[in-house]
Amino acid sequence: MSDNEDDNIKSALIMRLAASKGDASLQNKPINIYCHARRDNQNVILENMALDGNETLNITVRIIDSSYLSVLSLKMNPTYHPVNFVKKDTSRAVVQSSFTALIVGFGETGQDTLKFLYEFGALVGEDGQKSAFKCYAIDQNMDALRGEFYMKAPALVGNNEVELIQCSNHAPQFWDKLREIINQLNYVVIAIGDDQKSISFAINLYEFACRYRENNLEHFKIFVRSSYHSEKNIQLKDIANYYNQSNRESLGEIIIFGATKEVFTYDMVVNDRVKKDAMGFLNVYENKPVADMESPEYSKLWNNRHNVNTTIEKYRSKDNPRAKPTIRHFVIQDIRRQEFQDMANAYHVATKLQLAGMYDAGLDELNRICECFSSAKVTDTGVEYPNASQQMNEMMKNLAKCEHLRWNASHEMMGYTRNEDTTSAYIIAQKHHCLVAWEEMDSLNLGNYKEYDYKVVETSFRLRKDKL
């Protein structure tokens, strides 16, 4: 868990080798190795080894990424979801205003933040289409960072929803740009790696917003990433709290996130709370809810999906010649892709309920909604609920659309592009046939894929009900 990633990786490999060749009494005992490093392609292979049947299955390496965890702390806090920074029509589960974000610093935290905002900011507007979304990311080294980012997410090339700008936050053109967008700006994330400069810059930006933004600072927050081993974290929070209290009538706020003590917790690192929450979502989705997280049944579905050989045969059985020479590495990646969707949906529950005005709903109201799911009828264009009102049917349709937008955004950030020449996924090339607009899914004769979006929405309500 040191700050030297190379040393951490080397130590993890040595410990893994020692454990695999150690005393026979260790062979059947689970061994967990936690390694502080970036979750990039080469490091995450250490995690994937546990899924490969050719490797020692009782040894698991967990990559602990501080940048990933810091942004995850925003994702796990429903208050910080983009849906809370826009106006909503909860009777229809649509939004009535745009979401605009600014990321200052496009290193690891900045890029993870963009992925989070792009996915959770994919909402349905009043016209039934994707609502207006814009994210500006600035960095004085953006020209060097842009190429690798687009290589990993080719679907974002030419996407006018994301603008990557080569610029220093001290340059006149930055403040000119800020003046241009200040009235639309909702969400600012500062991740420049220097706590003192970060809080100073946050205050300057806050005062700039007070000066130029119309209609106070409603739906406006500035998030400041605290550096990994920040001894000044308490000081940063004291400064932010003082500033927030003295300017509370403006409705804006400066928030410090990503501090070591907040993200490196037993629950997050050792107990792997994110995976446990994802398991819970999968269980409810498959109609096999298990209340006890420590029960073997709780993780059964999740673990069953890890059978790489079975998954390979499933892909090869499809009528797709390009799937025949399936590579184990890409099958493992696809298993991880499914897991990431369960993780995202576990926390996107809050966004869906906020859209529907049901986040604070009581058990009786949630029971009433969930009872309508039993009468669901799959149609050629989606799902209908005969026992529900017209308003609820429209709400469910818009929530299903929102889930499809989230799924699309998530896959685009994972590197997927549309598979235009077939009606199946091609995992090696990271192409997927479902990566299309909601309306196009019917014309392409993709079957009842919309049913999956509806089922995710139903699962979100059921999961919320079960927790009350």
Disulfide bonds with the S-S distance in Angstrom:
none
